[in-house]
Amino acid sequence: MRALIAALCLAALPAAGQSPFPVNIGGPFTLVDQFGRTRTEADPEGRAQLVFFGYANCLNICSTALPLMAEVVNVLAEDGITVTPVMITVAPDQDRVETMGAPLAEIHPDFIGLTGDDVALQEAYDAFAVEVTPLFQDPEYGWIYAHGSFVHLLDASGEMLTLLPPILDVDQAADIARGYLEPQS
């Protein structure tokens, strides 16, 4: 099944002159990272980005997607392709500027965590068609949320390139990303 999904994602690579992603997903947002800096959809260092909507202390799909993103970043770096892993929180009550940096750094030192007020986060959710639903409150971890599960590959300007299902293995996800990205010189 993973091979089939990877093949479908690779088959979706755009032809010359074609829009990178044929569905209207992605768009502008302005949030705050774990260092208190304002950040938009454009990467300030000119890197492509792997973006996931989740939360830093999630025990469910995030515990698969975030490490996958970190490994893909490392594999692509071996090819000279620099990508920034980014998590946009779906749990702003838990992922605050002062609390999300440490757990993300454990996954990858370059991980960027983004949060904001309800309006700013909703703009990002709407732009990427991510629905966030509180399910229940866990006494140890706080609220548990249902949320989108795809990893979004964006170019440096924040334009959506493709979606990566988190069920892919590292090599499959990296192969798909390579189809959209060029090594930096």
N, C-alpha and C positions, 0 to 999 in steps of 0.2 A: 504494500500500500504506500509506504514512504517513497519507493522508487517511482510509482505512478504519479504521486503528487509532485515530486521533484521534476519529472519529465514534463508535466503540464505547466509548471512554473517556468521551466527553461523554454518551452515552446511559445510562451507568451512574450518572449523578448521582442522589443519593438523593432520594426524595420527602419531603415534609414529614412529620416524625415517624419516618422510617425510619433505621435504623442507617447511619452514613456509609459503612462498608465492610463488605460482607456476609460476608467471609471473616475468620476469626480470625487476623489478622496484626497484630503490634505488641504492645507491652507494656513493662513497666518495665525499666530498666537503670540502672546507675550506673557511669560511666566518668570519665576525666580528659581535659580538653582540652589544647591546645598551650600554654596558659598555666599549667598545673598545677592548674587549678580542677576540683573535682568537678562533674559535670554529669549530670543525669538526662534521661529522655525529655521532660520538661516544659521548655520554653524559659524561661530566667530573666527574659527581657525581655517575655514574653507574646506572642511572635511565632509565626506558623506556621513550619513547617520543611520543607525539602526534604532528605531523608536518603538517603544512598547508602552502601553497604558496598563499600569498595574500598581503594586505597592511594594515597598522595600522589605517588609516583613511578612509577605504572603506565603502561605504554606501550600498553595495549590498550583495553578498554571504558571504563576510567576517563578516558582522554584524550578521550573523547566525552561521557560523562555529567557530569563535573565542570564543564567549560566550559558545557555546556547549562544546568546548574543556575545558574551565575553569570549567564548571560544572562537566564534566566527571572526571577531575583531582580531584575535591573535593569528588565526590562519591567514586572513587577508593581509596582515602586516608582513608576513613572511614573503608575500608577493609584491610588496611595496605599495599596497593599497591601505591607506590610513582611514579608518572609520571610527566615529565616536558612538559608543553605546549610550542611549538616552532612555530614561524611564520617566514618563509623565504620570504622576500619582492619580489614583482614583480614590485615595483615602487621605485627603488633606488634614483630617483630624489626627492621623497617625504619622504621615510623612510631612514633617515640617522642616524648615531650613536647618534647624539644629539637630534633627533626629534621623534624616534619611541618608546622610553622607557616609556614616560608618558602615552600615550594612551593605550599601552599594559598593564601597571600596573593597570590601571582602570578596566580592564577586569579580571585580576588575578595577584597577586603580584609576582608569579613565572614565568610569561610569559617571554620567551626569544625571542627577535627579532633579526633576522640575515640579514645582508646586505653585500655588497661587490662591487667590480668593475664588469664591464659587463662580463668579461671573467669568473670570479669566480662564478657569479650568473648563467651564461649560463651552466656551468658545473653541477650545482645543478639541474637546470631545465631539462637538458638532462638526468641526472641520474634518475630522477623521472618522466620522460615523461610528463613534464608540458609545455604547450605552453602558451606564453604570447603575447598578441596582444594589442597595444594601440588603443583605440576606439575614444576618443575625449578628448579635454581639457576643464575641467570645470573651470570657472573663480574663484570659491571659493576653490575647492579641488585639482586642478591640473589635471593631466592626469587620465583618467578612463581606466582601463584595463580589457580585457577578460582574464581569467586565469583558471587553474584547480580548481576544487571545492571539491575534496576528502580530507579527513583528513587521513594522513598516520600514522599507528602505527608502531613504530620502537622499537627494543629492545635496551638495553643500549649500545651495540657496534655499533648501527646504521643499523642493518639488518632489512629489511622490513618484517613485520609480516602480516599485512593486511591493507585494505583500509576501511574507515568508511565514508559512504555518510553523508553529513551534514544535510540531511532531517530526520535522525533518531532522536528519542527523547533521552534524557539523559540516561534513564534506558536501552534502547536498545543498545546504543553505549557502555555504561559501561559493559553490559553483554557480548558483543562481545570481548571487551578488556580483561575482566577477563579470557576468554577462552585461552588467550595467555600469561597471566602474573601471576606470583606467588607473594603472599605477601612477603615483605622484612622482615627479622628477626632482 
